[in-house]
Amino acid sequence: MYNLEQPIYFYVLFAIPMIVLLFFGVLFWKRRTQKKFANTATLEKLSPNQSLFKSFLKVLVVCLAVACMSFALVNPKIGTKLETVKREGVDVVFALDVSKSMLAEDIAPNRLEKSKQLVTQIINKLAGDRVGIIGYAGSAFPQVPITTDFSSARLFLSGMNTDMVSSQGTAMNEAIQLAETYYNDVEQKNRVLFIVSDGEDHEGDYASIAAQANEKGIKIYTIGVGTEKGDRIPIKQRGRVESYKRDQNNEVVITRLNEESLREIAKAADGAYINGTNTNEVVEAVQNILGGMDKKEFDAKQFSDFKDQFQWFLGGALFLLLLDILLLERKTKWVKKLNLFNEKPASNE
């Protein structure tokens, strides 16, 4: 297992193509200027044993030194020991609505981005719990299986969008049924599902499906994102609003937060409804819910004792720079024997 402390310094690697371009530019300028000054035979007499191979070799050494310095600044760290840590927590699954109605901007920046912010902030406050993420619109799909790796969960969460499901609608039934497969620990008594949605266009008898899930030990809490006043659904091209979604009668669609359906789902599964307008209030409410549940102890393997590795790359960079200083651009015997560029021997005339 490794960790990159300062990955921003990988941008130093962009100096390598600049060095190469500068080298070829200087080489072209030097050759053109030399031709104006004298012919090839005269130049060989005035400046004998000039090696083109040595010039390429010096540039290669400098580029490698820059690469080593970049990695030294990034400071990669390697986990040297795998430990099994005892953790206590609850299995928490988030079902995130990614239907087109979640693009409405009645809550800034839009409902989907607000939902992702809410889930991210909740994950940040979790301690020993395990999390999983499901996305759903016209159908449900697994995004992150149940895990203790919160970093991966946040990464995959940030990439969720409304184009992940081609069929539109709100198949919450499928999301609940898919969530049932996430809880892979039979001894875990506290299983929690948070559904984050605007509550619109739910298909099927979702209340009975929620009640069936509750019989399997799953409590469902719903988080409503949006406003009752509602807003239009923008259709954007390159970040700019081109038009708004219209219905079959060519009327602009207004999507509104349906709190009633979300309350009904939560009530059927022995949960509660949470309004998602205020992020801090949502996070606090979730913490209170999870804090009041019994925690199950489980094992989690993780790497520890991460050690810095920058010194190896720094040492390599210093060695290469010293080598560059010692490398002369004159030919040596072994370079003459190689004759990599098919250079003709100098004339004795």
C-alpha positions as CSV (number, residue, x, y, z in Angstrom):
1,M,0.0,0.0,0.0
2,Y,1.3,3.4,-0.9
3,N,0.3,7.0,-0.3
4,L,1.3,10.2,-2.2
5,E,1.8,13.1,0.2
6,Q,2.0,16.0,-2.3
7,P,0.8,14.7,-5.8
8,I,0.6,18.3,-7.1
9,Y,4.4,18.2,-7.6
10,F,3.9,15.8,-10.5
11,Y,3.4,19.0,-12.5
12,V,7.2,19.3,-12.4
13,L,7.4,16.5,-15.0
14,F,6.1,19.0,-17.5
15,A,9.6,20.5,-17.4
16,I,11.0,17.4,-19.2
17,P,9.4,18.0,-22.7
18,M,10.4,21.7,-22.4
19,I,14.0,20.6,-21.8
20,V,13.9,18.3,-24.8
21,L,12.4,21.0,-27.0
22,L,15.0,23.5,-25.8
23,F,17.8,21.0,-26.5
24,F,16.7,20.4,-30.1
25,G,16.2,24.1,-30.6
26,V,19.7,24.9,-29.4
27,L,21.1,22.0,-31.5
28,F,19.4,23.2,-34.6
29,W,20.6,26.8,-34.0
30,K,24.1,25.6,-33.4
31,R,24.3,23.6,-36.6
32,R,22.9,26.4,-38.7
33,T,25.3,28.9,-37.2
34,Q,28.3,26.6,-37.7
35,K,27.5,26.1,-41.3
36,K,27.6,29.8,-41.8
37,F,31.0,29.9,-40.1
38,A,32.9,27.1,-41.8
39,N,32.4,23.7,-43.6
40,T,32.3,20.4,-41.8
41,A,35.9,19.4,-42.4
42,T,37.2,22.7,-41.1
43,L,34.9,22.5,-38.0
44,E,36.3,19.0,-37.3
45,K,39.8,20.4,-37.3
46,L,38.9,23.5,-35.2
47,S,36.8,21.5,-32.7
48,P,37.8,17.8,-32.9
49,N,36.1,14.9,-31.1
50,Q,32.7,16.6,-30.6
51,S,30.2,13.8,-29.7
52,L,26.5,14.1,-30.7
53,F,25.8,10.9,-28.6
54,K,27.2,12.5,-25.5
55,S,24.9,15.5,-26.0
56,F,21.9,13.3,-26.2
57,L,23.1,11.3,-23.2
58,K,23.5,14.5,-21.1
59,V,19.9,15.6,-21.9
60,L,18.6,12.1,-20.9
61,V,20.5,12.3,-17.6
62,V,19.0,15.8,-16.9
63,C,15.5,14.6,-17.7
64,L,15.8,11.6,-15.4
65,A,17.2,13.9,-12.7
66,V,14.1,16.2,-13.0
67,A,11.8,13.1,-12.9
68,C,13.5,12.0,-9.7
69,M,13.2,15.5,-8.1
70,S,9.5,15.4,-9.0
71,F,9.0,12.1,-7.2
72,A,11.0,13.3,-4.3
73,L,8.8,16.4,-3.9
74,V,5.6,14.2,-4.2
75,N,7.1,12.1,-1.3
76,P,5.6,8.6,-1.9
77,K,5.0,6.7,1.3
78,I,4.8,2.9,1.6
79,G,2.8,1.1,4.2
80,T,5.2,-1.4,5.9
81,K,2.8,-3.3,8.1
82,L,-0.7,-4.7,7.7
83,E,-2.7,-4.5,10.9
84,T,-6.1,-6.0,11.9
85,V,-7.9,-3.3,13.8
86,K,-11.1,-3.9,15.8
87,R,-13.8,-1.5,14.8
88,E,-17.4,-1.0,16.0
89,G,-20.1,0.4,13.8
90,V,-23.2,0.1,11.7
91,D,-23.7,-0.9,8.1
92,V,-24.9,2.2,6.3
93,V,-26.0,2.3,2.6
94,F,-26.8,5.4,0.7
95,A,-29.2,5.2,-2.3
96,L,-28.8,8.3,-4.4
97,D,-31.4,9.5,-6.9
98,V,-29.7,10.3,-10.2
99,S,-32.8,11.0,-12.3
100,K,-33.0,14.1,-14.5
101,S,-35.2,15.9,-12.0
102,M,-32.2,16.0,-9.7
103,L,-30.6,18.6,-12.1
104,A,-33.2,21.2,-11.0
105,E,-31.5,24.2,-9.4
106,D,-34.1,25.2,-6.8
107,I,-31.4,24.3,-4.3
108,A,-27.8,25.4,-5.0
109,P,-25.9,24.3,-7.0
110,N,-28.5,21.7,-8.0
111,R,-30.3,18.8,-6.3
112,L,-27.8,16.2,-7.4
113,E,-24.7,18.1,-6.3
114,K,-26.4,19.0,-3.0
115,S,-27.1,15.3,-2.5
116,K,-23.5,14.4,-3.1
117,Q,-22.4,17.1,-0.6
118,L,-24.7,15.8,2.0
119,V,-23.5,12.2,1.7
120,T,-19.9,13.3,1.6
121,Q,-20.3,15.3,4.8
122,I,-22.1,12.4,6.5
123,I,-19.3,10.0,5.5
124,N,-16.7,12.4,6.9
125,K,-18.4,12.2,10.3
126,L,-18.6,8.4,10.4
127,A,-16.1,6.5,12.5
128,G,-16.1,2.7,12.7
129,D,-19.1,2.2,10.3
130,R,-19.1,0.5,7.0
131,V,-20.7,2.3,4.0
132,G,-22.1,1.4,0.6
133,I,-23.5,3.5,-2.3
134,I,-26.3,2.8,-4.8
135,G,-27.4,4.9,-7.7
136,Y,-30.9,4.7,-9.2
137,A,-33.1,6.4,-11.8
138,G,-35.2,4.2,-14.2
139,S,-33.2,1.3,-12.7
140,A,-30.8,0.8,-9.8
141,F,-27.1,0.0,-10.0
142,P,-24.3,-0.7,-7.4
143,Q,-21.8,2.1,-7.2
144,V,-19.7,1.2,-4.1
145,P,-20.0,-2.2,-2.2
146,I,-20.1,-2.1,1.5
147,T,-16.7,-1.0,2.7
148,T,-14.6,0.7,5.3
149,D,-12.6,2.6,2.6
150,F,-14.2,6.0,2.9
151,S,-11.7,7.6,0.5
152,S,-12.9,5.3,-2.3
153,A,-16.5,5.8,-1.4
154,R,-16.1,9.6,-1.7
155,L,-14.2,9.2,-5.0
156,F,-16.9,7.1,-6.6
157,L,-19.6,9.4,-5.2
158,S,-18.1,12.5,-6.7
159,G,-18.3,10.9,-10.2
160,M,-22.0,10.1,-10.1
161,N,-24.2,11.9,-12.6
162,T,-27.6,11.7,-14.4
163,D,-26.1,10.0,-17.5
164,M,-25.2,6.8,-15.6
165,V,-28.7,5.4,-16.3
166,S,-30.2,5.6,-19.7
167,S,-33.7,4.8,-18.7
168,Q,-35.4,7.6,-16.7
169,G,-37.9,7.4,-13.9
170,T,-37.4,6.7,-10.2
171,A,-37.1,2.9,-9.5
172,M,-36.8,3.2,-5.7
173,N,-38.2,-0.3,-5.4
174,E,-35.1,-1.7,-7.2
175,A,-32.8,0.5,-5.0
176,I,-34.3,-0.9,-1.8
177,Q,-34.1,-4.5,-3.1
178,L,-30.5,-4.0,-4.3
179,A,-29.6,-2.5,-0.8
180,E,-30.8,-5.8,0.8
181,T,-27.9,-7.6,-1.0
182,Y,-25.3,-5.1,0.5
183,Y,-25.7,-6.3,4.1
184,N,-23.3,-9.3,3.9
185,D,-22.9,-9.7,7.7
186,V,-25.6,-11.8,9.2
187,E,-24.6,-10.9,12.7
188,Q,-25.0,-7.1,12.0
189,K,-28.4,-6.3,13.6
190,N,-28.4,-2.6,12.7
191,R,-28.7,-2.0,9.0
192,V,-29.5,1.5,7.8
193,L,-30.5,2.7,4.3
194,F,-30.6,6.4,3.6
195,I,-32.5,7.3,0.4
196,V,-31.5,10.7,-0.9
197,S,-34.1,12.0,-3.4
198,D,-36.6,14.7,-4.4
199,G,-39.4,12.1,-4.1
200,E,-40.7,12.6,-7.6
201,D,-42.0,10.0,-10.0
202,H,-41.7,7.0,-7.8
203,E,-42.9,3.8,-9.5
204,G,-44.7,0.8,-7.9
205,D,-45.8,0.0,-4.4
206,Y,-42.6,1.4,-2.7
207,A,-44.2,1.5,0.8
208,S,-44.8,-2.3,0.9
209,I,-41.3,-2.9,-0.5
210,A,-39.9,-0.7,2.3
211,A,-41.9,-2.6,4.9
212,Q,-40.5,-5.9,3.6
213,A,-37.0,-4.5,3.9
214,N,-37.8,-3.5,7.5
215,E,-38.8,-7.1,8.2
216,K,-35.2,-8.1,7.2
217,G,-33.8,-5.7,9.8
218,I,-33.3,-2.7,7.5
219,K,-34.3,0.8,8.7
220,I,-34.9,3.3,5.9
221,Y,-34.4,7.0,6.4
222,T,-35.3,9.4,3.6
223,I,-33.5,12.7,2.9
224,G,-35.5,15.2,0.7
225,V,-33.6,17.4,-1.6
226,G,-35.4,20.3,-3.3
227,T,-38.2,22.7,-2.6
228,E,-42.0,22.4,-2.7
229,K,-42.1,25.5,-5.0
230,G,-39.9,23.5,-7.5
231,D,-38.0,24.6,-10.5
232,R,-37.4,23.8,-14.2
233,I,-35.0,21.1,-15.4
234,P,-32.2,22.7,-17.4
235,I,-30.7,21.1,-20.5
236,K,-27.1,22.3,-20.7
237,Q,-24.4,22.2,-23.4
238,R,-20.8,23.0,-22.4
239,G,-22.0,24.3,-19.0
240,R,-24.6,26.8,-20.6
241,V,-28.4,26.4,-20.4
242,E,-29.7,25.8,-23.9
243,S,-33.3,25.0,-23.0
244,Y,-35.5,23.4,-20.4
245,K,-37.1,19.9,-20.3
246,R,-40.6,19.8,-21.7
247,D,-43.5,17.3,-21.5
248,Q,-45.5,15.7,-24.3
249,N,-47.6,18.8,-24.6
250,N,-44.5,20.9,-25.1
251,E,-45.0,22.5,-21.6
252,V,-41.9,23.3,-19.5
253,V,-41.7,20.6,-16.8
254,I,-41.7,21.9,-13.2
255,T,-40.3,19.4,-10.7
256,R,-41.1,19.7,-7.0
257,L,-40.0,18.1,-3.8
258,N,-42.5,15.4,-2.8
259,E,-42.1,15.1,0.9
260,E,-45.3,13.1,1.4
261,S,-44.0,10.1,-0.5
262,L,-40.6,10.2,1.3
263,R,-42.3,10.3,4.7
264,E,-44.5,7.4,3.7
265,I,-41.4,5.3,2.7
266,A,-39.6,6.1,5.9
267,K,-42.6,5.4,8.1
268,A,-43.1,2.0,6.4
269,A,-39.5,1.0,7.3
270,D,-39.5,2.3,10.9
271,G,-37.3,5.2,9.9
272,A,-37.8,9.0,9.6
273,Y,-37.8,11.8,7.1
274,I,-35.1,14.4,7.1
275,N,-35.3,17.7,5.1
276,G,-32.0,18.1,3.2
277,T,-31.9,21.9,2.9
278,N,-29.5,22.6,5.8
279,T,-26.3,20.4,5.6
280,N,-25.3,20.8,9.2
281,E,-28.8,19.8,10.4
282,V,-28.8,16.7,8.2
283,V,-25.4,15.6,9.4
284,E,-26.4,16.2,13.0
285,A,-29.6,14.2,12.6
286,V,-27.8,11.3,11.0
287,Q,-25.2,11.3,13.8
288,N,-28.0,11.1,16.4
289,I,-29.6,8.3,14.5
290,L,-26.5,6.2,14.2
291,G,-25.3,7.1,17.7
292,G,-28.4,5.6,19.3
293,M,-27.8,2.2,17.6
294,D,-25.9,-0.7,19.0
295,K,-22.5,-1.1,17.3
296,K,-21.2,-4.4,16.1
297,E,-17.5,-5.2,16.4
298,F,-15.7,-6.4,13.3
299,D,-12.2,-6.7,11.9
300,A,-10.8,-4.2,9.4
301,K,-7.3,-4.7,7.8
302,Q,-5.3,-1.5,7.1
303,F,-1.8,-0.6,6.4
304,S,0.1,1.3,9.1
305,D,3.6,2.7,9.7
306,F,3.8,4.6,6.4
307,K,7.4,5.5,5.7
308,D,8.8,8.4,3.6
309,Q,10.5,7.3,0.4
310,F,11.6,10.7,-0.9
311,Q,15.2,10.2,0.0
312,W,15.8,7.5,-2.6
313,F,14.5,9.8,-5.4
314,L,16.5,12.8,-4.0
315,G,19.6,10.7,-3.9
316,G,19.0,9.5,-7.5
317,A,18.5,13.1,-8.6
318,L,21.8,14.3,-7.0
319,F,23.7,11.3,-8.5
320,L,22.4,12.1,-12.0
321,L,23.2,15.8,-11.7
322,L,26.8,14.8,-10.6
323,L,27.0,12.4,-13.6
324,D,25.9,15.2,-15.9
325,I,28.7,17.4,-14.6
326,L,31.3,14.7,-15.2
327,L,30.0,13.8,-18.7
328,L,32.0,15.7,-21.3
329,E,30.7,16.4,-24.8
330,R,34.0,15.2,-26.3
331,K,34.2,11.7,-27.7
332,T,35.9,9.0,-25.7
333,K,37.4,5.8,-27.0
334,W,34.3,3.6,-26.4
335,V,32.1,6.2,-28.0
336,K,34.4,6.3,-31.1
337,K,34.2,2.5,-31.3
338,L,30.4,2.5,-31.1
339,N,30.0,5.2,-33.9
340,L,26.3,5.4,-33.2
341,F,25.7,8.2,-35.7
342,N,27.9,6.8,-38.5
343,E,30.3,9.7,-38.3
344,K,33.1,9.7,-40.8
345,P,36.7,10.0,-39.5
346,A,38.3,13.3,-39.8
347,S,40.4,13.9,-43.0
348,N,44.1,14.2,-42.6
349,E,44.4,16.6,-45.4
